[in-house]
Amino acid sequence: VQKSPENAWRTIIELVSQARTDSELGIIGAGPLEGLIREHCSIVLDRIEALARENRDFKECLTSVWVLEADIGTDARVRLVNACAPEDQVDSAEGRQKGQT
């Protein structure tokens, strides 16, 4: 993950495509995906948002990622939270979860 974010990204996508259970997706999210985000958030954030919109398994994987604002910054953290949110829970005009101020 640290030396080659592109290889890590491809490997994570392959792992997600082969996962058979939500538990396996959670392990991928809490392990390699979380590490990739911590180390290379600025490189992969746009891709993460795009893939979460179109791939239910990847979105499920993303729900197991645990990163703090101190790790990646407030804006990136908000974008990740929104990428995990169900579509009906995101206010697209505001770009945040409904009900938050």
Secondary structure, 3 states (H helix, E strand, C coil): CCCCHHHHHHHHHHHHHHCCCHHHHHHHHHHHHHHHHHHHHHHHHHHHHHHHHHCHHHHHHHCCCCCCHHHHCHHHHHHHHHHHCCHHHEECCCCEECCCC
